[in-house]
Amino acid sequence: MELVVSIVKKIVDHPEAVTGKMSSDGITVELETTPEDRGRVIGRRGKTVDSLRILATAAFANPGGHVDIKIKE
């Protein structure tokens, strides 16, 4: 989870507002950002958040597993 949060902090304008939390099931990372930075995290057509999901899955999931990233509003 720290990997995802640290990457997101590098791409937003307000890194101090970025927080992350791993869900109890261990496969969902919930991110909170400022409303202005939400678009930067999602990216054009969702490419940035998709890339974050791929990195998180490679880092955290069991083989064949999947990690989901949710951005809270």
N, CA, C and O atoms as a printed pandas DataFrame, in Angstrom:
     atom_number atom_name residue_name chain_id  residue_number  x_coord  y_coord  z_coord
0              1         N          MET        A               1    0.815   -1.178    0.000
1              2        CA          MET        A               1    0.000    0.000    0.000
2              3         C          MET        A               1    0.868    1.255    0.000
3              4         O          MET        A               1    0.525    2.244   -0.648
4              5         N          GLU        A               2    1.991    1.224    0.723
5              6        CA          GLU        A               2    2.873    2.380    0.760
6              7         C          GLU        A               2    3.431    2.700   -0.624
7              8         O          GLU        A               2    3.666    3.864   -0.950
8              9         N          LEU        A               3    3.641    1.668   -1.435
9             10        CA          LEU        A               3    4.128    1.866   -2.790
10            11         C          LEU        A               3    3.147    2.721   -3.587
11            12         O          LEU        A               3    3.550    3.684   -4.239
12            13         N          VAL        A               4    1.882    2.376   -3.539
13            14        CA          VAL        A               4    0.850    3.103   -4.279
14            15         C          VAL        A               4    0.748    4.539   -3.780
15            16         O          VAL        A               4    0.686    5.471   -4.582
16            17         N          VAL        A               5    0.728    4.723   -2.466
17            18        CA          VAL        A               5    0.608    6.057   -1.896
18            19         C          VAL        A               5    1.810    6.921   -2.280
19            20         O          VAL        A               5    1.643    8.093   -2.618
20            21         N          SER        A               6    3.007    6.360   -2.231
21            22        CA          SER        A               6    4.194    7.152   -2.567
22            23         C          SER        A               6    4.201    7.545   -4.048
23            24         O          SER        A               6    4.630    8.650   -4.382
24            25         N          ILE        A               7    3.744    6.678   -4.924
25            26        CA          ILE        A               7    3.662    7.014   -6.351
26            27         C          ILE        A               7    2.630    8.107   -6.578
27            28         O          ILE        A               7    2.877    9.056   -7.323
28            29         N          VAL        A               8    1.482    7.976   -5.941
29            30        CA          VAL        A               8    0.429    8.975   -6.105
30            31         C          VAL        A               8    0.894   10.335   -5.588
31            32         O          VAL        A               8    0.586   11.362   -6.193
32            33         N          LYS        A               9    1.621   10.353   -4.493
33            34        CA          LYS        A               9    2.120   11.620   -3.951
34            35         C          LYS        A               9    3.048   12.337   -4.928
35            36         O          LYS        A               9    3.149   13.563   -4.902
36            37         N          LYS        A              10    3.718   11.586   -5.778
37            38        CA          LYS        A              10    4.630   12.185   -6.757
38            39         C          LYS        A              10    3.896   12.826   -7.935
39            40         O          LYS        A              10    4.449   13.710   -8.588
40            41         N          ILE        A              11    2.669   12.402   -8.218
41            42        CA          ILE        A              11    1.979   12.904   -9.412
42            43         C          ILE        A              11    0.912   13.949   -9.119
43            44         O          ILE        A              11    0.358   14.528  -10.054
44            45         N          VAL        A              12    0.609   14.208   -7.859
45            46        CA          VAL        A              12   -0.440   15.176   -7.520
46            47         C          VAL        A              12    0.169   16.519   -7.116
47            48         O          VAL        A              12    1.364   16.611   -6.833
48            49         N          ASP        A              13   -0.662   17.547   -7.092
49            50        CA          ASP        A              13   -0.222   18.883   -6.686
50            51         C          ASP        A              13   -0.214   19.068   -5.171
51            52         O          ASP        A              13    0.516   19.913   -4.652
52            53         N          HIS        A              14   -1.021   18.283   -4.464
53            54        CA          HIS        A              14   -1.138   18.392   -3.005
54            55         C          HIS        A              14   -0.809   17.042   -2.352
55            56         O          HIS        A              14   -1.716   16.343   -1.902
56            57         N          PRO        A              15    0.469   16.670   -2.295
57            58        CA          PRO        A              15    0.826   15.349   -1.762
58            59         C          PRO        A              15    0.499   15.172   -0.285
59            60         O          PRO        A              15    0.306   14.048    0.177
60            61         N          GLU        A              16    0.438   16.263    0.449
61            62        CA          GLU        A              16    0.118   16.153    1.874
62            63         C          GLU        A              16   -1.316   15.687    2.112
63            64         O          GLU        A              16   -1.634   15.220    3.206
64            65         N          ALA        A              17   -2.182   15.804    1.115
65            66        CA          ALA        A              17   -3.573   15.414    1.264
66            67         C          ALA        A              17   -3.832   13.957    0.876
67            68         O          ALA        A              17   -4.949   13.466    1.042
68            69         N          VAL        A              18   -2.818   13.264    0.365
69            70        CA          VAL        A              18   -2.997   11.884   -0.084
70            71         C          VAL        A              18   -2.895   10.940    1.113
71            72         O          VAL        A              18   -1.916   10.962    1.858
72            73         N          THR        A              19   -3.912   10.122    1.279
73            74        CA          THR        A              19   -3.890    9.083    2.296
74            75         C          THR        A              19   -4.333    7.784    1.666
75            76         O          THR        A              19   -5.078    7.778    0.686
76            77         N          GLY        A              20   -3.878    6.698    2.223
77            78        CA          GLY        A              20   -4.246    5.389    1.705
78            79         C          GLY        A              20   -4.547    4.436    2.827
79            80         O          GLY        A              20   -4.032    4.570    3.937
80            81         N          LYS        A              21   -5.396    3.463    2.523
81            82        CA          LYS        A              21   -5.783    2.481    3.520
82            83         C          LYS        A              21   -6.024    1.159    2.809
83            84         O          LYS        A              21   -6.658    1.117    1.755
84            85         N          MET        A              22   -5.520    0.092    3.385
85            86        CA          MET        A              22   -5.747   -1.250    2.846
86            87         C          MET        A              22   -7.013   -1.793    3.486
87            88         O          MET        A              22   -7.195   -1.688    4.699
88            89         N          SER        A              23   -7.877   -2.364    2.684
89            90        CA          SER        A              23   -9.120   -2.914    3.219
90            91         C          SER        A              23   -8.842   -4.171    4.031
91            92         O          SER        A              23   -7.746   -4.730    3.980
92            93         N          SER        A              24   -9.832   -4.601    4.768
93            94        CA          SER        A              24   -9.662   -5.773    5.629
94            95         C          SER        A              24   -9.427   -7.055    4.825
95            96         O          SER        A              24   -8.785   -7.986    5.310
96            97         N          ASP        A              25   -9.947   -7.100    3.596
97            98        CA          ASP        A              25   -9.724   -8.298    2.782
98            99         C          ASP        A              25   -8.333   -8.318    2.157
99           100         O          ASP        A              25   -7.907   -9.341    1.622
100          101         N          GLY        A              26   -7.626   -7.194    2.221
101          102        CA          GLY        A              26   -6.254   -7.138    1.743
102          103         C          GLY        A              26   -6.085   -7.037    0.252
103          104         O          GLY        A              26   -4.965   -7.151   -0.245
104          105         N          ILE        A              27   -7.171   -6.824   -0.488
105          106        CA          ILE        A              27   -7.030   -6.722   -1.934
106          107         C          ILE        A              27   -7.547   -5.394   -2.489
107          108         O          ILE        A              27   -7.606   -5.214   -3.706
108          109         N          THR        A              28   -7.918   -4.474   -1.617
109          110        CA          THR        A              28   -8.396   -3.175   -2.053
110          111         C          THR        A              28   -7.616   -2.080   -1.343
111          112         O          THR        A              28   -7.500   -2.073   -0.117
112          113         N          VAL        A              29   -7.089   -1.164   -2.125
113          114        CA          VAL        A              29   -6.415    0.009   -1.577
114          115         C          VAL        A              29   -7.350    1.191   -1.808
115          116         O          VAL        A              29   -7.745    1.461   -2.942
116          117         N          GLU        A              30   -7.703    1.893   -0.737
117          118        CA          GLU        A              30   -8.576    3.054   -0.837
118          119         C          GLU        A              30   -7.718    4.307   -0.708
119          120         O          GLU        A              30   -7.005    4.491    0.278
120          121         N          LEU        A              31   -7.801    5.164   -1.724
121          122        CA          LEU        A              31   -7.024    6.399   -1.729
122          123         C          LEU        A              31   -7.939    7.594   -1.548
123          124         O          LEU        A              31   -9.065    7.609   -2.046
124          125         N          GLU        A              32   -7.445    8.599   -0.828
125          126        CA          GLU        A              32   -8.146    9.868   -0.704
126          127         C          GLU        A              32   -7.207   10.957   -1.188
127          128         O          GLU        A              32   -6.039   10.996   -0.802
128          129         N          THR        A              33   -7.720   11.846   -2.039
129          130        CA          THR        A              33   -6.960   12.990   -2.526
130          131         C          THR        A              33   -7.871   14.204   -2.520
131          132         O          THR        A              33   -9.056   14.102   -2.202
132          133         N          THR        A              34   -7.319   15.337   -2.868
133          134        CA          THR        A              34   -8.153   16.526   -3.021
134          135         C          THR        A              34   -8.948   16.378   -4.314
135          136         O          THR        A              34   -8.526   15.655   -5.217
136          137         N          PRO        A              35  -10.089   17.050   -4.416
137          138        CA          PRO        A              35  -10.884   16.943   -5.651
138          139         C          PRO        A              35  -10.111   17.373   -6.903
139          140         O          PRO        A              35  -10.326   16.817   -7.980
140          141         N          GLU        A              36   -9.220   18.351   -6.771
141          142        CA          GLU        A              36   -8.442   18.803   -7.931
142          143         C          GLU        A              36   -7.464   17.744   -8.413
143          144         O          GLU        A              36   -7.177   17.669   -9.608
144          145         N          ASP        A              37   -6.952   16.931   -7.509
145          146        CA          ASP        A              37   -5.948   15.924   -7.859
146          147         C          ASP        A              37   -6.552   14.594   -8.309
147          148         O          ASP        A              37   -5.842   13.742   -8.843
148          149         N          ARG        A              38   -7.823   14.418   -8.103
149          150        CA          ARG        A              38   -8.457   13.144   -8.446
150          151         C          ARG        A              38   -8.278   12.809   -9.924
151          152         O          ARG        A              38   -8.029   11.655  -10.274
152          153         N          GLY        A              39   -8.406   13.813  -10.790
153          154        CA          GLY        A              39   -8.234   13.584  -12.226
154          155         C          GLY        A              39   -6.830   13.168  -12.589
155          156         O          GLY        A              39   -6.643   12.366  -13.505
156          157         N          ARG        A              40   -5.831   13.697  -11.888
157          158        CA          ARG        A              40   -4.446   13.303  -12.135
158          159         C          ARG        A              40   -4.220   11.839  -11.776
159          160         O          ARG        A              40   -3.490   11.130  -12.468
160          161         N          VAL        A              41   -4.845   11.394  -10.700
161          162        CA          VAL        A              41   -4.676   10.003  -10.268
162          163         C          VAL        A              41   -5.372    9.055  -11.242
163          164         O          VAL        A              41   -4.861    7.976  -11.540
164          165         N          ILE        A              42   -6.523    9.459  -11.728
165          166        CA          ILE        A              42   -7.260    8.602  -12.666
166          167         C          ILE        A              42   -6.578    8.603  -14.032
167          168         O          ILE        A              42   -6.423    7.544  -14.641
168          169         N          GLY        A              43   -6.172    9.763  -14.518
169          170        CA          GLY        A              43   -5.497    9.858  -15.805
170          171         C          GLY        A              43   -6.468    9.828  -16.967
171          172         O          GLY        A              43   -7.665    9.599  -16.790
172          173         N          ARG        A              44   -5.942   10.061  -18.152
173          174        CA          ARG        A              44   -6.790   10.024  -19.346
174          175         C          ARG        A              44   -7.265    8.604  -19.589
175          176         O          ARG        A              44   -6.479    7.661  -19.677
176          177         N          ARG        A              45   -8.580    8.489  -19.694
177          178        CA          ARG        A              45   -9.237    7.194  -19.919
178          179         C          ARG        A              45   -8.860    6.153  -18.871
179          180         O          ARG        A              45   -8.939    4.952  -19.127
180          181         N          GLY        A              46   -8.446    6.617  -17.684
181          182        CA          GLY        A              46   -8.139    5.705  -16.593
182          183         C          GLY        A              46   -6.792    5.014  -16.693
183          184         O          GLY        A              46   -6.545    4.034  -15.991
184          185         N          LYS        A              47   -5.924    5.508  -17.552
185          186        CA          LYS        A              47   -4.645    4.834  -17.764
186          187         C          LYS        A              47   -3.736    4.873  -16.538
187          188         O          LYS        A              47   -3.043    3.897  -16.252
188          189         N          THR        A              48   -3.734    5.989  -15.812
189          190        CA          THR        A              48   -2.854    6.097  -14.649
190          191         C          THR        A              48   -3.285    5.140  -13.559
191          192         O          THR        A              48   -2.457    4.415  -13.007
192          193         N          VAL        A              49   -4.574    5.125  -13.239
193          194        CA          VAL        A              49   -5.048    4.237  -12.179
194          195         C          VAL        A              49   -4.928    2.774  -12.604
195          196         O          VAL        A              49   -4.689    1.911  -11.759
196          197         N          ASP        A              50   -5.086    2.482  -13.869
197          198        CA          ASP        A              50   -4.880    1.113  -14.344
198          199         C          ASP        A              50   -3.423    0.688  -14.154
199          200         O          ASP        A              50   -3.145   -0.445  -13.761
200          201         N          SER        A              51   -2.506    1.601  -14.433
201          202        CA          SER        A              51   -1.088    1.297  -14.227
202          203         C          SER        A              51   -0.779    1.081  -12.753
203          204         O          SER        A              51    0.008    0.200  -12.404
204          205         N          LEU        A              52   -1.395    1.881  -11.889
205          206        CA          LEU        A              52   -1.219    1.696  -10.449
206          207         C          LEU        A              52   -1.747    0.334  -10.003
207          208         O          LEU        A              52   -1.143   -0.321   -9.153
208          209         N          ARG        A              53   -2.865   -0.089  -10.572
209          210        CA          ARG        A              53   -3.424   -1.412  -10.240
210          211         C          ARG        A              53   -2.466   -2.526  -10.647
211          212         O          ARG        A              53   -2.280   -3.493   -9.908
212          213         N          ILE        A              54   -1.865   -2.390  -11.813
213          214        CA          ILE        A              54   -0.922   -3.408  -12.285
214          215         C          ILE        A              54    0.290   -3.478  -11.351
215          216         O          ILE        A              54    0.720   -4.567  -10.972
216          217         N          LEU        A              55    0.837   -2.319  -10.983
217          218        CA          LEU        A              55    1.975   -2.302  -10.065
218          219         C          LEU        A              55    1.613   -2.887   -8.703
219          220         O          LEU        A              55    2.379   -3.664   -8.134
220          221         N          ALA        A              56    0.456   -2.516   -8.187
221          222        CA          ALA        A              56    0.030   -3.017   -6.881
222          223         C          ALA        A              56   -0.194   -4.522   -6.925
223          224         O          ALA        A              56    0.154   -5.232   -5.981
224          225         N          THR        A              57   -0.767   -5.005   -8.002
225          226        CA          THR        A              57   -0.995   -6.444   -8.136
226          227         C          THR        A              57    0.336   -7.187   -8.184
227          228         O          THR        A              57    0.489   -8.233   -7.552
228          229         N          ALA        A              58    1.291   -6.655   -8.926
229          230        CA          ALA        A              58    2.605   -7.295   -9.009
230          231         C          ALA        A              58    3.313   -7.294   -7.655
231          232         O          ALA        A              58    4.025   -8.242   -7.325
232          233         N          ALA        A              59    3.120   -6.248   -6.883
233          234        CA          ALA        A              59    3.819   -6.124   -5.603
234          235         C          ALA        A              59    3.155   -6.887   -4.466
235          236         O          ALA        A              59    3.847   -7.423   -3.600
236          237         N          PHE        A              60    1.815   -6.948   -4.452
237          238        CA          PHE        A              60    1.113   -7.451   -3.270
238          239         C          PHE        A              60    0.363   -8.760   -3.443
239          240         O          PHE        A              60    0.256   -9.536   -2.493
240          241         N          ALA        A              61   -0.151   -9.017   -4.616
241          242        CA          ALA        A              61   -1.099  -10.122   -4.779
242          243         C          ALA        A              61   -0.394  -11.470   -4.896
243          244         O          ALA        A              61    0.767  -11.558   -5.296
244          245         N          ASN        A              62   -1.122  -12.497   -4.539
245          246        CA          ASN        A              62   -0.668  -13.860   -4.767
246          247         C          ASN        A              62   -0.714  -14.128   -6.264
247          248         O          ASN        A              62   -1.411  -13.418   -6.988
248          249         N          PRO        A              63    0.000  -15.122   -6.743
249          250        CA          PRO        A              63   -0.071  -15.440   -8.177
250          251         C          PRO        A              63   -1.518  -15.642   -8.616
251          252         O          PRO        A              63   -2.267  -16.411   -8.013
252          253         N          GLY        A              64   -1.886  -14.943   -9.668
253          254        CA          GLY        A              64   -3.261  -15.020  -10.164
254          255         C          GLY        A              64   -4.211  -14.103   -9.421
255          256         O          GLY        A              64   -5.399  -14.061   -9.738
256          257         N          GLY        A              65   -3.710  -13.363   -8.432
257          258        CA          GLY        A              65   -4.543  -12.468   -7.647
258          259         C          GLY        A              65   -4.708  -11.123   -8.317
259          260         O          GLY        A              65   -4.185  -10.880   -9.405
260          261         N          HIS        A              66   -5.452  -10.245   -7.641
261          262        CA          HIS        A              66   -5.730   -8.925   -8.184
262          263         C          HIS        A              66   -5.873   -7.929   -7.042
263          264         O          HIS        A              66   -6.486   -8.237   -6.019
264          265         N          VAL        A              67   -5.319   -6.757   -7.212
265          266        CA          VAL        A              67   -5.475   -5.690   -6.231
266          267         C          VAL        A              67   -6.291   -4.589   -6.889
267          268         O          VAL        A              67   -5.989   -4.183   -8.011
268          269         N          ASP        A              68   -7.312   -4.105   -6.212
269          270        CA          ASP        A              68   -8.148   -3.032   -6.733
270          271         C          ASP        A              68   -7.793   -1.738   -6.025
271          272         O          ASP        A              68   -7.463   -1.741   -4.839
272          273         N          ILE        A              69   -7.860   -0.635   -6.751
273          274        CA          ILE        A              69   -7.605    0.680   -6.170
274          275         C          ILE        A              69   -8.871    1.496   -6.319
275          276         O          ILE        A              69   -9.370    1.698   -7.426
276          277         N          LYS        A              70   -9.383    1.962   -5.196
277          278        CA          LYS        A              70  -10.579    2.805   -5.187
278          279         C          LYS        A              70  -10.179    4.201   -4.767
279          280         O          LYS        A              70   -9.398    4.378   -3.832
280          281         N          ILE        A              71  -10.714    5.197   -5.460
281          282        CA          ILE        A              71  -10.435    6.578   -5.131
282          283         C          ILE        A              71  -11.691    7.162   -4.517
283          284         O          ILE        A              71  -12.719    7.292   -5.181
284          285         N          LYS        A              72  -11.598    7.513   -3.242
285          286        CA          LYS        A              72  -12.751    8.036   -2.517
286          287         C          LYS        A              72  -13.071    9.452   -2.976
287          288         O          LYS        A              72  -12.179   10.236   -3.299
288          289         N          GLU        A              73  -14.345    9.757   -2.997
289          290        CA          GLU        A              73  -14.783   11.108   -3.343
290          291         C          GLU        A              73  -15.106   11.901   -2.127
291          292         O          GLU        A              73  -15.493   13.065   -2.235
